[in-house]
Amino acid sequence: MNNNANTQPKVRHATQAGRFYDGNAKRLAQEVDGLLTIHSHDRKYDKLAALIVPHAGYYYSGNVAAAAFAAIPEGKKYQRIFLLGPSHHEWLDGASGNTGFDYYSTPLGNVKVDIETVRKLVESDKLFSYRPEAHDREHCLEVQLPFLQRTFKEVPPIVPIIISTNDYAKLIQIADRLKPYFNDDNLFIVSSDFSHYPSYDDACEVDYNTGKAIESGDVEQFIDALEKNEQSGKRGLATSACGELAIATLMLIMDGSCEVNHLLYQNSGDVEQPDRSRVVGYHAFAMVRGEQKGFRLTYEEKRTLKNVAKESINHALDGKPTPRLLTPTANLKSKCGAFVSLHKHGHLRGCIGHFGEDVPLHEIVSEMAKAAAFEDPRFNPVTKEELDDIDIEISVLTPMRRIQSIDEFELHRHGIYIRKGFRSGTFLPQVADEVDWTKEEFVSHCARDKAGIGWDGWKDAELYVYEAIVF
């Protein structure tokens, strides 16, 4: 807000009109309205918290973008809209909030900037700053504005933020500063395209992997998916998501509090045919409050459990009693099973778990960490000297469910537990990611190699499935 009433408001003029979208107001309104009409009967989400929207030219990604904006409930009032996106031109090693302008302009008119909120963020943390060069030529936020202008009768003030750092600790800090604003009064919109420049078929595969990771709501799964895509050797793949840093920030802000709904996927090859040798992928997602399903752990709870596991091993090596967790959350006091796996230089160094639902989770993790380090009969006990080289992976298990047929078993999603008489064995869900087995081979290997009842022993055994939260 300007202190001097005579001061002219500062307007960031459109830089992408006539490039990413039509520069004529009438034609632009008709184009956006036409795209939104395609999705006029799509589901609206009353508790919508955030969207992920592409930012390519409307010719290529407009249909997918419209699917995202169509999810906004009609007549919904927001106090402000946070626009988060990547920097395509400048490296910031932090976040830049645009305090330089009172309005953003498009051919459809001006959109007000919530300059007070942007300034509070910039003044609150050294990771936030105002870097004009991050905003001057940047298209990722601007291209969202015409959709907002045709979706809302009056567009709520925007909070434009460009995020540009690959330091995970800094992303956490940025997310922590934004988290107080992640409430019913505000809508968050993250601007991102997805795979850049692989072939059509490779883009579909890569973008599927990335999309499923985002749907999980787990930022670590998202980061793992990006790394696996990068290592896949797909020809021409420059990135899996140009807005990966903004997406990761949003996922850290959500911290398991929202259900992620996938709305639509297309890539530029669906528009520009027949040449599909070099395409860009586009996803639309809606994050909805109060619809999370099943047992979830927040980022902080996962980090706490990792510390519990490491400290339990450390104290045991020093001959000290296991430290007590003084203020466990309700989730950490939940009684559920868990496995702790230790890896050294990528190789298994110990793995022990407990299925019972009779001990609080934080205590189970503490005990299983020590058991994996010192009691796994396949390995020598862990020594103090190698502790720094050991990575800890924790799998928190959901309650087991009896199945009558392996038709009910989903490879990669479910773990299998087989029991026959006094013999039993299990494979965690992630084992399927490490082998190239069919569903029947997965169960048969578990029966023979883990339960010791033979290759076909599962056919007359008790079968149970469960899921795992792995971190």
C-alpha positions in Angstrom: 0.0 0.0 0.0 1.3 3.4 -0.9 1.8 5.8 2.0 1.5 8.9 -0.3 -2.0 9.1 -1.8 -0.5 11.0 -4.8 2.0 8.3 -5.6 1.1 6.4 -8.8 0.8 2.7 -8.3 3.6 0.6 -9.8 2.4 -1.8 -12.4 4.3 -4.8 -13.7 3.3 -4.8 -17.4 2.6 -8.1 -19.1 5.7 -9.5 -20.8 4.1 -12.6 -22.3 1.0 -11.2 -24.0 1.2 -12.1 -27.6 3.7 -14.9 -26.8 2.4 -17.4 -24.3 -1.2 -16.1 -24.6 -3.2 -13.8 -26.8 -2.4 -10.1 -26.5 -5.9 -9.0 -27.5 -8.2 -8.7 -24.5 -11.4 -9.9 -26.3 -9.7 -12.9 -27.9 -7.9 -13.8 -24.7 -11.1 -13.8 -22.7 -12.8 -16.0 -25.3 -9.9 -18.4 -25.4 -9.7 -18.8 -21.6 -13.5 -19.0 -21.3 -13.6 -21.7 -24.0 -10.9 -23.8 -22.2 -12.8 -23.4 -18.8 -16.0 -24.4 -20.5 -14.5 -27.8 -21.5 -14.2 -28.5 -17.7 -17.3 -26.8 -16.5 -18.8 -30.1 -15.3 -15.6 -31.2 -13.6 -15.6 -31.7 -9.8 -15.3 -28.6 -7.6 -13.4 -29.0 -4.4 -15.0 -27.1 -1.5 -11.9 -27.5 0.7 -9.4 -26.7 -2.0 -6.0 -25.7 -0.6 -3.7 -25.7 -3.5 -3.3 -26.3 -7.2 -0.4 -27.4 -9.4 -0.8 -25.8 -12.9 1.4 -25.8 -16.0 2.7 -22.6 -17.5 3.4 -23.3 -21.1 1.8 -21.4 -24.0 -2.0 -21.8 -23.9 -1.9 -23.6 -27.2 0.0 -26.5 -25.6 -1.0 -26.5 -21.9 -4.2 -24.4 -21.7 -6.5 -27.4 -21.5 -4.6 -28.9 -18.6 -4.4 -25.5 -16.8 -8.1 -25.1 -17.3 -8.7 -28.4 -15.6 -6.9 -27.0 -12.5 -8.7 -23.7 -12.3 -12.0 -25.5 -12.9 -11.5 -27.2 -9.6 -12.0 -23.9 -7.7 -15.5 -23.8 -6.2 -17.8 -21.2 -7.6 -18.2 -18.1 -5.5 -15.3 -19.1 -3.2 -13.7 -16.1 -1.4 -10.0 -16.1 -0.7 -8.1 -13.5 1.2 -5.1 -13.9 -1.0 -3.6 -16.2 -3.6 0.0 -17.3 -3.2 1.7 -17.9 -6.6 4.8 -20.0 -6.3 7.0 -20.8 -9.3 10.6 -21.5 -10.5 13.1 -19.1 -11.9 13.8 -19.7 -15.6 16.5 -17.0 -15.9 18.2 -16.3 -12.5 19.7 -18.4 -9.8 18.7 -17.0 -6.3 19.6 -19.7 -3.8 16.5 -18.7 -1.9 13.1 -17.1 -2.6 12.2 -13.7 -4.2 8.9 -12.1 -3.3 7.9 -9.3 -5.7 7.7 -6.1 -3.6 8.5 -3.9 -6.5 4.9 -3.6 -7.9 1.4 -2.9 -6.6 -0.2 -4.6 -9.6 0.4 -7.2 -12.3 -1.1 -6.2 -15.7 -2.6 -8.5 -18.4 -4.7 -7.5 -21.4 -7.7 -8.3 -19.1 -6.8 -5.7 -16.5 -4.7 -5.4 -13.4 -4.3 -7.9 -10.5 -3.5 -6.4 -7.1 -0.4 -7.6 -5.2 -0.7 -8.1 -1.5 2.4 -6.0 -1.0 2.1 -6.0 2.8 2.3 -9.8 3.0 5.1 -10.0 0.5 7.1 -7.4 2.6 6.5 -9.3 5.8 7.9 -12.4 4.2 11.0 -10.6 2.9 11.6 -8.9 6.2 11.0 -12.1 8.2 13.8 -14.3 6.9 17.0 -13.8 5.0 16.1 -16.5 2.6 13.4 -14.2 1.3 14.4 -11.2 -0.7 13.3 -9.0 -3.6 15.3 -9.7 -6.7 13.9 -7.7 -9.6 15.7 -9.9 -12.2 13.8 -12.9 -10.9 10.5 -11.4 -11.9 11.1 -9.0 -14.8 11.1 -11.6 -17.6 9.6 -14.6 -15.7 6.5 -16.1 -17.3 5.6 -18.9 -14.9 3.4 -16.7 -12.6 2.1 -14.2 -15.2 0.5 -16.9 -17.4 -1.7 -18.0 -14.4 -3.3 -14.5 -14.2 -5.7 -14.6 -17.1 -7.2 -17.8 -15.8 -7.6 -16.2 -12.4 -9.2 -13.2 -14.0 -11.8 -15.3 -15.8 -12.4 -17.6 -12.8 -13.0 -14.9 -10.1 -15.3 -12.0 -10.4 -12.7 -10.1 -8.4 -9.3 -11.7 -8.2 -7.9 -11.8 -4.6 -4.6 -10.0 -4.1 -1.7 -12.2 -5.1 1.6 -13.0 -3.3 4.1 -13.7 -6.2 7.1 -15.8 -5.1 9.9 -17.3 -7.2 11.7 -20.2 -5.5 15.3 -21.0 -6.6 17.5 -23.1 -4.4 18.3 -26.8 -4.4 19.4 -26.7 -0.7 16.8 -29.0 1.0 17.3 -27.3 4.3 16.5 -23.9 2.8 13.4 -25.3 1.1 12.3 -26.5 4.6 12.9 -23.0 6.0 11.0 -21.4 3.2 8.1 -23.8 3.7 8.1 -23.1 7.4 7.7 -19.4 6.7 4.8 -20.0 4.4 3.1 -22.6 6.5 1.2 -20.1 8.7 -0.6 -18.8 5.6 -1.6 -22.3 4.5 -5.1 -22.1 5.8 -8.7 -21.8 4.6 -8.3 -18.1 3.9 -5.7 -18.6 1.2 -5.2 -20.5 -2.0 -1.7 -21.7 -3.1 -1.0 -22.1 -6.8 2.3 -23.8 -7.9 3.3 -23.2 -11.5 5.2 -26.1 -13.1 5.5 -28.0 -16.4 6.9 -31.5 -16.2 9.1 -33.6 -18.4 11.1 -31.5 -20.9 12.1 -32.9 -24.3 12.0 -36.7 -24.2 10.0 -38.6 -26.8 6.2 -38.9 -26.4 6.3 -42.4 -25.0 9.2 -41.7 -22.6 7.4 -38.5 -21.4 4.3 -40.5 -20.6 6.4 -42.9 -18.6 8.5 -40.3 -16.8 5.5 -38.1 -16.0 3.5 -41.0 -14.7 6.2 -41.8 -12.2 6.5 -38.1 -11.1 2.7 -37.8 -10.9 2.3 -40.8 -8.7 5.0 -39.5 -6.4 3.2 -36.2 -6.1 -0.1 -38.0 -5.4 1.5 -39.8 -2.5 1.9 -36.4 -0.7 5.4 -37.5 0.4 8.1 -35.1 -0.6 10.8 -37.8 -0.2 9.0 -40.0 -2.7 8.8 -37.0 -5.0 12.5 -36.4 -4.8 13.3 -40.1 -5.2 11.1 -40.2 -8.4 13.0 -37.3 -9.8 16.3 -39.0 -9.2 15.1 -42.3 -10.7 13.9 -40.4 -13.8 17.2 -38.7 -14.1 19.0 -42.0 -13.9 16.7 -43.8 -16.3 18.7 -42.8 -19.4 15.7 -41.4 -21.2 17.1 -39.6 -24.3 16.5 -35.9 -24.3 15.2 -35.7 -20.8 16.4 -32.4 -19.4 14.1 -32.3 -16.3 11.1 -34.2 -14.8 9.6 -30.9 -13.5 10.9 -27.4 -14.1 9.0 -26.3 -11.0 10.4 -29.1 -8.8 11.6 -26.7 -6.1 8.2 -25.0 -5.8 6.4 -28.3 -5.8 8.7 -29.7 -3.1 8.1 -26.5 -1.0 4.3 -27.0 -1.4 4.6 -30.6 -0.3 6.7 -29.6 2.7 4.0 -27.0 3.6 1.2 -29.6 3.3 3.2 -32.1 5.3 0.6 -34.8 4.8 -2.4 -32.6 5.6 -4.1 -32.8 2.2 -5.3 -35.4 -0.2 -3.7 -34.9 -3.6 -6.1 -35.4 -6.6 -4.7 -35.8 -10.1 -6.9 -33.9 -12.5 -5.4 -34.3 -16.0 -2.3 -35.2 -17.9 -1.3 -34.3 -21.5 1.9 -33.4 -23.2 2.7 -31.2 -26.2 2.7 -34.3 -28.4 -1.1 -34.6 -27.9 -1.4 -31.2 -29.6 1.5 -31.0 -32.1 1.4 -34.1 -34.2 2.8 -36.1 -36.0 6.2 -35.1 -34.6 6.4 -36.5 -31.1 10.2 -36.9 -30.8 10.6 -33.9 -28.4 7.8 -33.0 -26.1 6.9 -31.3 -22.8 4.6 -32.8 -20.2 1.8 -31.1 -18.3 0.0 -32.2 -15.1 -2.8 -30.6 -13.1 -3.3 -31.4 -9.4 -5.7 -30.3 -6.7 -4.7 -30.5 -3.0 -7.8 -30.8 -0.8 -8.0 -30.3 3.0 -9.6 -32.8 5.3 -9.6 -35.7 2.8 -6.4 -37.5 3.8 -6.9 -41.2 4.0 -5.5 -43.6 6.5 -2.5 -43.2 8.8 0.0 -40.4 7.8 3.2 -39.1 9.3 4.3 -35.5 9.0 7.8 -34.6 7.9 8.7 -33.7 11.5 7.4 -37.0 12.8 9.5 -38.9 10.2 12.6 -36.9 11.1 11.9 -37.6 14.8 11.7 -41.3 14.2 15.0 -41.2 12.2 16.6 -39.5 15.2 15.2 -42.0 17.6 16.6 -44.9 15.6 20.1 -43.3 15.3 20.3 -42.3 18.9 19.2 -45.7 20.1 22.0 -47.3 18.2 24.5 -44.7 19.3 23.6 -45.0 23.0 23.8 -48.8 22.8 27.3 -48.6 21.3 28.3 -46.3 24.2 26.7 -48.6 26.8 24.1 -46.0 27.8 20.4 -46.6 28.4 18.0 -45.9 25.4 16.9 -42.2 25.5 13.2 -41.5 26.1 11.2 -39.4 23.7 9.8 -36.8 26.0 6.9 -35.4 24.0 5.8 -37.9 21.3 2.9 -36.8 19.1 -0.3 -38.8 18.9 0.9 -40.5 15.7 4.2 -41.5 17.4 2.3 -43.0 20.3 0.1 -45.0 17.9 0.5 -48.8 18.2 1.6 -50.1 14.9 4.4 -52.3 13.4 7.6 -51.1 11.9 10.8 -52.4 10.2 14.2 -50.7 10.4 16.6 -51.3 7.6 20.3 -50.3 7.7 22.3 -49.8 4.5 26.0 -49.2 4.2 27.3 -47.8 0.8 24.0 -49.0 -0.7 24.2 -52.6 0.6 21.9 -54.0 3.3 23.6 -54.1 6.7 20.7 -55.2 8.8 16.9 -55.4 8.9 14.6 -56.3 11.7 10.9 -55.6 12.2 7.9 -56.1 14.4 4.3 -56.6 13.1 2.5 -56.4 16.4 0.3 -53.5 17.3 1.1 -53.7 21.0 3.8 -51.1 21.5 3.9 -47.3 20.7 5.5 -46.6 17.3 8.5 -44.5 18.7 9.4 -47.4 21.0 9.1 -50.0 18.3 11.4 -48.0 16.1 13.9 -47.6 18.9 13.9 -51.4 19.6 14.0 -52.4 15.9 16.9 -50.1 15.2 19.0 -51.7 17.9 17.9 -55.2 16.7 18.8 -54.4 13.1 22.2 -53.1 14.2 23.1 -55.9 16.6 20.8 -58.9 16.3 20.3 -59.6 12.6 21.9 -63.1 12.3 23.0 -62.4 8.7 25.5 -59.7 9.7 28.1 -59.0 12.4 27.0 -56.3 14.9 27.4 -52.7 13.8 30.5 -51.0 15.2 31.0 -47.4 16.3 33.5 -46.8 13.5 31.0 -47.5 10.7 28.0 -45.7 12.1 28.6 -42.6 10.1 28.5 -44.6 6.9 25.1 -46.2 7.7 21.8 -45.0 6.3 18.6 -45.7 8.2 15.4 -46.6 6.4 12.2 -47.0 8.4 9.0 -48.7 7.2 5.9 -48.0 9.3 3.3 -50.7 8.7 -0.4 -50.2 8.4 -2.6 -52.9 10.1 -2.5 -56.2 8.3 -5.6 -57.4 6.3 -6.4 -61.0 5.6 -6.9 -61.8 1.9 -8.4 -64.9 0.3 -6.7 -64.7 -3.1 -3.5 -63.0 -4.5 -5.9 -61.2 -6.8 -6.4 -58.9 -3.8 -2.6 -58.3 -3.6 -1.2 -55.2 -5.4 2.5 -55.4 -6.4 4.5 -52.3 -5.3 1.7 -51.1 -3.0 1.2 -54.1 -0.6 3.6 -56.1 1.5 2.8 -59.8 1.9 2.8 -61.7 5.1 2.5 -65.5 4.9 1.7 -67.8 7.8 1.4 -71.6 7.8 1.5 -73.4 11.1 4.4 -72.1 13.1 6.2 -70.7 10.0 5.8 -67.2 8.7 7.6 -64.7 6.4 7.1 -61.4 4.8 8.3 -59.1 2.0 7.9 -55.4 2.4 6.2 -53.5 -0.4 9.5 -51.9 -1.6 11.0 -55.3 -2.3 9.0 -55.3 -5.5 10.9 -52.2 -6.6 14.2 -54.0 -6.3 13.4 -57.2 -8.3 11.7 -58.0 -11.6 9.1 -60.5 -10.4 5.5 -61.1 -11.3 2.9 -61.0 -8.5 2.9 -64.8 -8.2 6.8 -64.9 -8.2 6.8 -62.3 -5.4 4.5 -64.4 -3.2 6.3 -67.6 -4.1 9.7 -66.3 -3.3 8.4 -65.1 0.0 6.9 -68.5 0.8 10.1 -70.3 -0.1 12.8 -67.9 0.9 11.3 -66.2 4.0 8.6 -68.5 5.4 10.4 -71.7 4.4 7.2 -73.5 3.2 8.2 -74.1 -0.4 7.5 -72.4 -3.7 3.8 -73.3 -3.7 3.4 -73.3 0.0 1.4 -70.0 0.0 -1.5 -71.7 -1.9 -2.8 -73.3 1.3 -1.4 -70.7 3.8 -2.9 -67.7 5.5 -2.2 -64.5 3.4 -2.2 -61.0 4.7 -1.4 -57.7 3.1 -0.3 -54.4 4.5 1.1 -51.1 3.3 4.2 -49.3 4.4 5.2 -45.7 4.9 8.8 -45.7 3.9 11.3 -43.0 4.7 
